[in-house]
Amino acid sequence: MPLEEKLLVSRKVAAEMLAISIRKVDYMIADGRLLTRRIDSRVLIPIDEIRKLARSDQPRRMAG
């Protein structure tokens, strides 16, 4: 199935779509910045959540 037709994707696919690591996806899930759906033992991320995150500006951390 083409990616455009999927409603939910794995953490790995989400990381690839956002050009970040799977670990960073996990941190974003833990922080509540990326919502998930659980189906059995699988953690899946709605495509709409990925698109919403990609459109939003992320605050930069200040060193210090």
N, C-alpha and C positions, 0 to 999 in steps of 0.2 A: 504494500500500500504506500503510495507517495506520502511524503511528510506533510504536505499541505492538507491532506484528508484526515490525518490523525487528530484525535482529540486529546490524548494523553501520551507522554513520552517518558522514557527512563531518565534517570539522573545523568547517565552518560550522554544521551542524545541532547538533553538540555544544555549540558556543558559545552558540547560541540556547537550547538546553535548560538550560544552566547560567547563563544571563544574564550572560555574560562576553564579552570580545572574542575574535576568532580568534587574535590575537597571544598572549593569555593562555593559550589552549588550546595553542598552539605551545610556550610556555614550560613548561607542565605536562608536555607530552610529552617535551621535552628533559630535564626534571628527573626523569623516570621516575615522576611522580605519576599519569600517565594513559597506560595501555598502548594500543598500536595494533596493527593488522593491515595489512599491505601487500598489495595485489592489483594487480599490474602497477605502474603509477606512482601509484596512488591510495593515500592514507593514510586508513584507516578506523578508527573507534573503536567497540569493542563497547558496546552499550547497557548491559550489566552494569557495565562500568567507569565509565560516567557516573553510574549510580545509586549505585555504591559511593562514588565521590568526593563526590556530593551528600550522602550520609549521614554522611560523616566530618567531624570538626571540623578546620579548617585552622589551624595555628599562626599567630599574628600576628607580624609583624616589629616589632622594637623600633627606634625611631628612635635614631640615634646614630652 
